[in-house]
Amino acid sequence: MWLCRTCSMSNSPSRSGTPGPALNRSASSRLTVPPSLRSSPSITNLRVHSQNAGVSAVAAASPTPVIPLTTNLDSSASSVINMDLNEGILVQDVEAEVDTMEEDVVVERKEDSKIMDEENKRLLRDKLRKTLSHKASRPDGLLSRTPSRNKKLDASELVLDAATRYPPRDYFILTDAGKPVFARYAWATVIIFEMFLIESSSSRSHDADDMTSTFGIIQALISVFIDDGDKLRCINAGKTRMTFVQRTPLYYVCVSSWGEPESVTRSHLEYLHLQILSIVTAAQLQRIFERRTNFDLRRLLNGAETFLTAMISRLEFDLAMSTSSLHCMKLDPNLRKKVAEALVPTSKTKDVLYMILISRNQVITLIRPRKHSIHPADLHILLNTIQTPSIANSPASAQWIPVCLPKFNPSGFVNAYISHLIPEDDRTPRLSTLHGMGGADTHSRIADSGTGGDFGISLVCISGGGEFETVRTWCDAVTKKLEEDGTLAALCDTVQSGKADYTVSELGIPGLRHFIYKSRAQVQLTFPVFEDPYDSTIERRRITTLYQILHDALHAKSGQEQALKLQYIRTDKECVMGWITQPFELYVTLSPLLPKSAVVGAANSVARWVKKEENKLFLRDAPVF
């Protein structure tokens, strides 16, 4: 087992004596650590990584993540100076009011149930401290996560049996007092128990006991480093990695064996944190836990689990979230301009921040104030909230929801008015002028395209004030105008007929299978539909993981010494290349039979094609107000 940690960069002092979770169970069901643990490479051979400049580290800086595949793989790269992308520049202007929490929330403390828990935590902390005090070498069975340049790697690390290669990732959220907040798990309890040689309950009736013990272990691990003034980043055990993100007063943990870079699972946890902040603002969280450190946040988040579950599902395949960018729908520029002009607010509609028209998790157009640009993370939080089944499948034609956009203002809420122009579950639009468009075959093709199979078009108005009736009346007028001039009908025809999608065959580049192109100036990306051989879930996961490995290398997100300008990986199934320049980032997938010179030529051809079609592929020159 390989354990990474980094010194906390916060100016606030580390919490000491972090209390353990209150486990209201019998002694047999609590987390127990045997007095004498047998020696094992997974426990004693820990390698610690610290970025604390003032403290000598046991080992070198955090290594590059492992590249997971199964065939022989060549990897080459060229270095370049680190770049500051400055993506999604945030301009904060509006100060939303912070809702106050009710004062009648009372949390009962049960001090007597903590006595044994604290003793168990103390034993575990002592064991960890003794282990960390040794300069243990890395176990021979542990895979190297720092491949040297121009070194031919064994790609058997990357592809295993299809049924077991990508087990579900497990996610845990808990408070700094050890209180569970959220869990989505399938097998993490077994892995964690094996790491620390704790016997797991064999009966299904003891699943709750195992989960309680799992939260206890996680809280104890984090508290060991906090007490030492350090911060735990990850634990690597073979092909399994536990990633930790601490956002006081909450802790986030992801357990994954997909082989993706550490930065990927870390970004997942960051998005989960932002999703929680969209429901309970940072100011509210701080105020609650300052008053009651043992507060059970599940009471406040009751019913919000669907938003977190939906976010986890989106993170698995959403390439826009992986690259911190906006996925814009391919559309005729004249039609996009006509739609955008209809959405520009009038002078009578005050406090309007953003007007967004979306479909199939893609942005059709976005209208914003002249001095504001929406952060990609806020946009993804908004999209996830809108597309959550409880909202998207609502029978209501329009809805009001309060939402916090953490990158815009983490201390207050804004109001989102959502008008469903075409119901998500209705193939025949409600508007009289739109009947008869699309069909079952079209729906099947789009559903398999990787962009979502729904045809719903939603108009979202974000406002900072409370003029609900004014906003609703104006949005209804916009909808009526789009319907009367035929703009909405043309837009629906584009979405339902599949004209908004495109395939790699349209480029006419030999050997090209797929690509991702990101415009760095627009902070937007485009990519074709996933076709054979990437039309299955397993293959989509595999190629997405390869893209994430390239993106991590180009941006040095996992502790690499420097970013790369070019990264090339070849497997038995394909060759992939990542290339970053000042105007764009490009990730291409081609046949493994092509030489490197042909791959570079194909990448140049893709860049020229996108430049030619950029008016259709990207949202450019959108109106501002």
C-alpha positions in Angstrom: 0.0 0.0 0.0 1.3 3.4 -1.0 0.1 6.4 0.9 0.3 10.0 -0.3 -0.1 13.1 1.8 0.6 16.8 1.3 0.9 19.6 3.8 -2.2 21.7 4.3 -1.9 25.1 2.6 -4.5 26.7 4.8 -3.5 29.4 7.2 -5.9 28.2 9.8 -4.5 25.8 12.4 -5.2 22.1 12.1 -7.9 20.6 14.1 -6.6 18.6 16.9 -8.2 15.8 18.7 -10.8 15.3 16.1 -13.6 13.3 17.7 -14.6 10.0 16.3 -18.0 9.2 14.9 -20.7 8.3 17.3 -21.4 4.6 16.6 -24.6 3.7 18.5 -24.0 0.0 18.3 -22.9 -2.8 20.5 -19.2 -3.3 21.0 -19.0 -6.2 18.6 -20.3 -4.0 15.7 -18.0 -1.1 16.3 -14.7 -0.6 14.5 -12.3 -2.8 16.4 -8.5 -3.0 15.8 -6.8 -6.1 17.2 -4.1 -5.3 19.7 -1.5 -7.2 17.6 -1.9 -6.9 13.8 0.1 -9.3 11.7 2.8 -7.7 9.6 1.9 -7.3 5.9 3.4 -5.4 3.0 0.1 -3.6 2.6 0.4 -2.1 6.1 4.1 -1.7 6.9 5.5 -0.8 3.5 3.9 2.7 3.2 5.6 5.4 1.3 4.7 8.9 2.4 4.8 12.0 0.1 4.7 15.5 1.5 5.0 18.8 -0.2 5.8 20.7 3.0 8.9 22.7 2.2 9.6 23.2 5.9 9.6 19.5 6.7 11.8 16.8 5.2 9.8 14.3 3.3 10.2 10.6 3.5 10.1 10.2 -0.3 9.9 12.3 -3.4 6.9 14.3 -4.6 3.7 12.8 -5.6 4.1 10.6 -8.7 2.3 10.5 -11.9 -0.8 8.2 -11.9 -0.6 4.8 -13.4 -1.8 4.3 -17.0 -4.3 1.5 -17.0 -4.6 -0.8 -20.3 -3.9 -4.4 -21.3 -1.7 -4.7 -24.3 1.7 -3.5 -25.2 1.8 0.3 -25.0 4.2 2.9 -26.2 4.3 6.2 -24.5 6.3 9.3 -25.6 6.1 12.9 -24.6 7.7 16.3 -25.1 7.9 18.8 -22.3 6.8 22.4 -22.3 6.7 25.2 -19.7 3.6 25.1 -17.4 0.7 27.1 -18.7 -1.9 29.0 -16.8 -5.1 28.5 -18.7 -7.3 30.9 -16.7 -10.3 29.0 -17.7 -13.8 30.3 -16.9 -12.8 33.7 -15.4 -15.1 34.5 -12.6 -16.4 38.0 -12.1 -18.2 38.3 -8.8 -20.5 41.2 -8.6 -23.9 40.2 -7.1 -24.1 39.7 -3.4 -27.1 37.5 -2.8 -28.6 37.4 0.6 -27.8 34.5 2.8 -30.8 32.6 4.1 -30.6 32.0 7.8 -31.0 28.6 9.4 -33.8 27.8 11.8 -32.6 28.0 15.4 -34.7 25.1 16.6 -32.5 22.3 15.3 -31.2 20.3 18.2 -28.7 17.5 18.0 -28.4 15.1 20.9 -25.0 14.3 22.1 -24.2 10.9 23.3 -20.9 11.1 25.1 -21.1 7.6 26.6 -21.1 6.0 23.2 -17.9 7.7 22.2 -15.6 6.2 24.9 -15.0 2.9 23.1 -14.9 4.6 19.7 -12.2 7.0 20.8 -10.1 4.1 22.1 -10.5 2.3 18.8 -9.4 5.4 17.0 -6.4 5.9 19.3 -5.2 2.3 18.6 -5.6 2.9 14.8 -3.7 6.2 15.0 -0.9 4.7 17.0 -0.6 1.9 14.5 -0.5 4.3 11.6 2.1 6.6 13.2 4.4 3.6 13.9 4.0 2.5 10.3 4.7 6.0 8.9 7.8 6.3 11.1 9.6 3.7 9.0 11.3 4.4 5.7 9.6 1.5 4.0 10.3 0.8 0.4 7.6 0.3 -2.1 6.3 -3.3 -2.3 7.5 -5.2 -5.4 3.9 -6.0 -6.3 2.9 -2.3 -6.4 2.8 -0.9 -9.9 4.9 2.1 -10.6 2.9 5.2 -11.2 5.8 7.2 -12.6 6.5 5.9 -16.1 9.7 7.3 -17.5 9.7 9.0 -20.9 10.2 7.0 -24.1 9.8 3.8 -22.0 7.8 1.0 -23.5 5.2 0.1 -20.9 3.3 -3.1 -20.4 -0.3 -2.2 -21.3 -1.6 -5.2 -19.4 -2.1 -2.8 -16.6 -4.8 -1.0 -18.6 -7.2 -3.7 -19.8 -8.6 -6.5 -17.7 -11.6 -8.7 -18.1 -14.5 -6.6 -19.3 -16.7 -7.7 -16.4 -14.3 -6.7 -13.7 -12.1 -4.0 -15.3 -14.4 -1.1 -14.3 -16.2 -1.8 -11.1 -18.4 1.0 -9.8 -16.5 3.8 -8.1 -17.4 4.3 -4.5 -18.0 7.7 -2.9 -18.2 8.7 0.7 -19.0 12.1 2.3 -18.8 12.6 6.0 -18.4 15.5 8.5 -15.1 16.2 10.3 -16.8 14.7 13.4 -17.2 11.4 11.5 -21.0 11.8 10.9 -22.1 10.1 7.6 -23.6 12.4 5.0 -23.7 10.4 1.8 -22.4 7.1 0.5 -22.6 5.4 -2.9 -20.7 2.1 -2.6 -20.6 -1.4 -3.9 -17.3 -3.0 -2.8 -15.2 -0.3 -1.0 -15.9 -1.7 2.5 -14.2 -4.9 1.6 -11.2 -3.2 0.1 -10.8 -0.8 3.1 -11.1 -3.7 5.5 -8.5 -5.7 3.6 -6.1 -2.7 3.7 -6.2 -2.5 7.5 -6.7 -6.2 8.2 -10.1 -5.7 9.8 -12.6 -8.6 9.7 -15.7 -7.7 7.7 -19.2 -8.9 8.6 -20.1 -11.9 6.5 -23.8 -11.5 6.9 -25.9 -9.1 4.9 -27.6 -8.1 8.2 -24.3 -6.6 9.2 -23.9 -4.3 6.2 -24.8 -1.3 8.2 -22.2 -2.2 10.8 -19.6 -2.5 8.1 -20.5 0.9 6.7 -20.4 2.5 10.1 -16.9 1.0 10.6 -15.9 2.2 7.2 -16.8 5.8 8.0 -14.9 5.4 11.3 -11.8 4.2 9.5 -11.9 7.1 7.0 -12.4 9.6 9.8 -9.5 8.1 11.8 -7.2 8.1 8.7 -7.8 11.8 8.0 -7.5 12.8 11.7 -4.1 11.2 12.0 -2.7 13.6 9.4 -4.7 16.6 10.6 -3.3 16.1 14.2 0.2 16.1 12.7 -0.5 19.3 10.8 -0.6 17.5 7.4 -3.2 16.6 4.8 -3.9 13.2 3.4 -4.3 13.2 -0.4 -4.5 9.5 -1.5 -3.7 5.9 -0.5 -2.6 3.6 -3.4 -2.9 -0.1 -2.8 -2.1 -1.9 -6.0 -4.6 -0.8 -8.7 -6.9 0.7 -6.1 -6.7 4.3 -5.0 -8.5 6.1 -2.2 -8.6 9.8 -2.9 -9.3 12.3 -0.1 -10.5 15.9 -0.4 -11.0 17.9 2.7 -13.3 20.9 2.6 -14.0 21.7 6.2 -16.4 20.8 7.7 -16.8 18.0 5.2 -14.5 15.2 4.0 -14.9 13.5 0.6 -13.5 10.1 -0.4 -13.5 8.2 -3.7 -12.4 4.6 -4.0 -11.6 3.6 -7.6 -9.6 0.9 -9.5 -10.1 2.3 -13.0 -6.5 3.4 -13.3 -7.4 7.1 -14.0 -5.1 9.8 -12.8 -5.5 11.1 -9.3 -6.7 14.5 -10.6 -9.8 12.8 -12.1 -11.2 11.4 -8.9 -10.2 14.6 -7.1 -12.2 16.6 -9.5 -15.2 14.3 -9.0 -15.0 15.0 -5.3 -14.8 18.7 -5.9 -17.9 18.6 -8.0 -19.7 16.7 -5.3 -18.7 19.5 -2.9 -19.9 22.2 -5.2 -23.2 20.3 -5.6 -23.7 20.3 -1.9 -22.8 24.0 -1.8 -25.5 24.6 -4.4 -28.1 23.3 -1.8 -26.5 24.6 1.4 -24.2 27.6 1.0 -20.7 27.7 2.4 -21.8 30.4 4.8 -24.6 28.2 6.1 -22.3 25.2 6.5 -19.8 27.2 8.5 -22.4 28.7 10.7 -24.1 25.4 11.4 -20.9 23.5 12.4 -19.5 26.4 14.4 -22.6 26.1 16.6 -22.9 22.3 16.6 -19.8 20.4 15.5 -21.6 17.0 15.7 -24.5 18.2 13.5 -26.1 15.5 11.3 -26.1 17.1 7.8 -28.4 14.4 6.4 -31.3 16.1 8.0 -30.7 19.2 6.0 -29.9 17.4 2.8 -32.9 15.1 3.0 -34.2 14.5 -0.5 -31.0 15.9 -2.1 -29.4 12.5 -2.6 -30.8 12.4 -6.2 -28.7 15.4 -7.1 -25.5 13.7 -5.8 -26.3 10.4 -7.5 -27.0 12.2 -10.8 -23.7 14.1 -10.5 -21.8 10.8 -10.1 -23.5 9.4 -13.2 -22.6 12.5 -15.2 -19.0 12.5 -14.1 -18.5 9.0 -15.6 -18.7 10.1 -19.2 -19.1 13.9 -19.3 -16.0 15.1 -21.2 -16.9 18.7 -20.7 -16.7 18.3 -17.0 -13.4 16.5 -17.3 -11.9 19.3 -19.3 -13.6 22.2 -17.3 -15.3 23.5 -20.4 -18.7 24.1 -22.0 -20.2 21.6 -24.5 -22.0 23.7 -27.1 -24.5 22.1 -29.5 -23.7 22.1 -33.2 -26.1 24.5 -34.9 -26.5 26.8 -37.9 -25.0 30.1 -36.9 -27.9 32.1 -38.2 -30.4 30.1 -36.3 -28.3 30.4 -33.1 -28.1 34.1 -33.6 -31.8 34.4 -34.1 -32.5 32.5 -30.9 -30.0 34.5 -28.9 -31.5 37.8 -30.0 -34.9 36.8 -28.7 -33.4 36.0 -25.3 -31.8 39.3 -24.6 -33.6 40.8 -21.5 -35.3 44.1 -21.8 -34.6 47.1 -19.5 -37.7 46.2 -17.5 -36.4 42.8 -16.4 -34.0 43.8 -13.6 -31.6 41.5 -11.7 -31.4 39.0 -14.6 -27.9 37.3 -14.6 -28.0 34.6 -17.2 -30.4 33.4 -19.9 -29.5 29.8 -21.1 -31.2 27.6 -23.6 -30.2 24.0 -23.3 -31.0 20.6 -24.8 -29.5 17.1 -24.2 -27.0 18.5 -21.7 -25.6 20.9 -24.4 -25.9 24.7 -24.5 -27.7 26.1 -27.5 -27.0 29.7 -26.4 -26.1 31.7 -23.3 -26.9 35.4 -22.7 -24.9 37.1 -19.9 -24.2 40.6 -18.5 -21.4 42.5 -20.2 -19.2 42.3 -17.1 -19.9 38.7 -16.1 -18.8 35.3 -17.5 -20.2 32.2 -16.1 -17.8 29.7 -14.6 -17.9 26.2 -16.3 -18.3 24.6 -12.8 -21.4 26.7 -12.1 -22.8 25.8 -15.4 -22.3 22.1 -14.8 -23.9 22.3 -11.4 -26.9 24.1 -13.0 -27.2 21.5 -15.8 -27.0 18.6 -13.3 -29.7 20.2 -11.1 -32.0 20.8 -14.1 -31.5 17.4 -15.6 -32.1 15.5 -12.3 -35.2 13.3 -12.7 -37.2 15.0 -10.0 -37.0 18.3 -11.9 -36.7 17.1 -15.6 -39.6 14.7 -15.2 -41.9 17.1 -13.4 -45.4 17.4 -15.0 -45.1 21.2 -14.5 -44.3 23.2 -17.6 -42.2 25.6 -15.5 -40.5 25.6 -12.1 -38.8 28.0 -9.7 -35.8 26.6 -7.7 -33.3 28.4 -5.5 -29.7 27.4 -6.2 -26.3 28.6 -5.1 -23.7 29.0 -7.8 -20.5 28.5 -5.7 -18.1 30.1 -8.2 -20.3 33.1 -8.6 -21.2 33.7 -5.0 -20.7 30.8 -2.4 -22.6 32.7 0.3 -26.0 33.2 -1.3 -28.7 31.9 -3.5 -30.0 33.0 -6.9 -33.4 32.0 -8.4 -33.6 29.8 -11.4 -36.8 29.8 -13.5 -36.9 26.7 -15.7 -39.4 26.6 -18.5 -39.6 23.2 -20.4 -40.4 24.2 -24.0 -40.6 20.5 -25.0 -41.2 17.9 -22.3 -38.4 15.5 -21.7 -40.6 12.4 -21.9 -42.8 13.6 -24.8 -41.7 12.8 -28.4 -44.5 15.1 -29.7 -44.0 18.7 -28.5 -46.8 20.4 -26.8 -46.6 23.4 -29.1 -49.1 23.1 -31.9 -46.6 24.1 -34.6 -44.2 21.2 -33.8 -46.2 18.0 -34.4 -44.9 15.2 -36.5 -41.2 15.8 -36.1 -38.7 13.0 -35.5 -39.4 9.3 -35.0 -38.3 6.2 -33.1 -35.3 5.5 -35.4 -34.0 9.0 -34.9 -34.4 8.8 -31.2 -32.5 5.5 -31.0 -29.6 6.9 -33.0 -29.3 10.0 -30.9 -29.7 8.1 -27.7 -26.6 6.0 -28.7 -24.6 9.1 -29.7 -23.2 9.8 -26.2 -25.0 13.2 -25.9 -28.2 12.0 -24.3 -31.3 10.6 -25.8 -33.9 13.2 -24.6 -35.2 15.9 -27.0 -36.2 18.3 -24.3 -35.4 22.0 -24.7 -35.4 24.1 -21.6 -35.2 27.8 -21.1 -33.4 28.8 -17.9 -33.4 32.3 -16.4 -31.1 33.0 -13.5 -32.0 36.1 -11.5 -30.7 37.6 -8.3 -33.9 39.3 -7.2 -37.4 38.3 -6.2 -39.4 39.6 -9.2 -40.8 36.2 -10.0 -43.9 37.4 -11.8 -41.9 39.8 -14.0 -39.4 37.0 -15.0 -42.2 34.5 -15.7 -44.2 36.9 -17.8 -41.1 37.8 -19.8 -40.0 34.2 -20.4 -43.5 33.3 -21.6 -43.3 36.2 -24.0 -40.0 34.9 -25.3 -41.4 31.4 -25.8 -44.4 32.8 -27.7 -42.1 34.9 -29.9 -39.9 31.8 -30.7 -43.0 29.8 -31.6 -44.7 32.5 -33.8 -41.7 33.2 -36.0 -40.9 29.5 -36.5 -37.5 29.7 -34.7 -38.5 27.1 -32.1 -39.8 24.7 -34.8 -36.5 25.0 -36.7 -34.6 24.4 -33.5 -36.7 21.3 -32.6 -36.2 19.9 -36.1 -32.4 20.2 -35.7 -32.4 18.4 -32.4 -34.8 15.7 -33.3 -33.5 14.9 -36.8 -29.9 14.4 -35.5 -28.5 17.4 -37.4 -26.9 18.6 -34.2 -24.7 15.5 -34.2 -21.8 14.7 -36.5 -19.5 11.7 -37.1 -15.8 11.3 -37.8 -16.6 10.1 -41.3 -17.7 13.7 -42.2 -14.0 14.7 -41.8 -12.8 12.2 -44.3 -9.5 11.5 -42.4 -8.2 7.9 -42.9 -7.8 6.0 -39.7 -9.5 8.6 -37.5 -11.9 7.1 -34.9 -12.7 9.9 -32.5 -11.4 13.2 -31.2 -12.0 16.0 -28.7 -11.3 19.6 -29.6 -11.3 22.3 -27.0 -11.1 26.0 -27.9 -9.1 27.5 -25.1 -10.3 31.1 -26.0 -14.0 30.1 -25.9 -13.5 27.5 -23.1 -15.7 25.2 -25.2 -15.2 21.8 -26.7 -16.7 19.7 -29.4 -16.5 16.0 -30.3 -18.3 13.6 -32.7 -20.6 10.8 -31.6 -19.1 7.6 -30.2 -19.3 4.9 -32.9 -17.9 1.4 -33.3 -15.6 0.3 -31.6 -16.5 2.7 -28.8 -20.3 2.2 -28.8 -20.3 -0.1 -25.8 -20.2 1.0 -22.2 -16.9 -0.8 -21.4 -15.2 0.7 -24.5 -16.5 4.2 -23.7 -15.1 3.9 -20.2 -11.7 2.8 -21.6 -11.3 5.5 -24.2 -12.6 8.1 -21.7 -9.9 7.0 -19.2 -7.3 7.3 -21.9 -8.4 10.9 -22.7 -8.2 11.7 -19.0 -4.7 10.3 -18.8 -3.7 12.6 -21.7 -5.4 15.6 -20.2 -3.7 15.0 -16.9 -0.2 14.8 -18.6 -0.7 18.0 -20.6 -1.7 20.0 -17.5 0.5 18.3 -14.9 -2.5 17.9 -12.6 -1.2 15.0 -10.5 2.1 16.3 -9.2 4.2 16.0 -12.3 7.3 18.2 -12.5 6.1 20.0 -15.6 3.3 20.0 -18.1 3.7 18.4 -21.5 3.0 19.8 -25.0 2.5 16.4 -26.6 1.6 13.0 -25.3 1.3 9.9 -27.4 0.1 6.4 -26.3 -0.3 3.3 -28.5 -2.2 0.2 -27.6 -3.1 -2.9 -29.5 -6.6 -1.4 -30.0 -5.8 2.2 -30.9 -3.3 5.0 -30.6 -4.2 8.2 -28.9 -2.4 11.6 -28.8 -2.9 14.7 -26.8 -1.7 18.0 -28.2 -1.9 21.5 -26.6 -1.2 24.8 -28.3 -2.1 28.4 -27.4 -5.5 28.4 -29.2 -6.6 24.8 -28.6 -6.3 21.4 -27.0 -6.8 18.3 -29.2 -7.1 14.7 -28.3 -7.3 12.2 -31.2 -7.9 8.5 -31.4 -6.8 6.6 -34.5 -6.0 3.1 -35.8 -3.0 1.5 -34.1 -1.5 0.7 -37.5 -0.8 4.3 -38.4 2.8 5.6 -37.9 3.4 8.6 -35.7 3.8 10.8 -38.7 0.3 9.9 -39.9 -1.1 10.6 -36.4 0.4 14.0 -36.4 -0.9 14.7 -39.9 -4.4 13.6 -38.9 -4.3 15.9 -35.8 -3.5 18.8 -38.1 -6.3 17.9 -40.4 -8.8 17.8 -37.5 -7.6 21.2 -36.3 -8.1 22.7 -39.8 -11.6 21.1 -40.1 -12.7 22.5 -36.7 -11.4 25.9 -37.6 -13.5 25.8 -40.8 -16.6 24.7 -39.0 -16.2 26.7 -35.7 -19.2 29.0 -36.4 -21.4 25.9 -36.2 -19.5 24.1 -33.4 -19.0 26.9 -30.9 -21.0 29.6 -29.3 -19.3 32.8 -30.6 -20.3 36.4 -30.3 -23.3 35.8 -28.2 -25.2 38.9 -27.3 -24.6 40.6 -23.9 -26.6 43.1 -22.0 
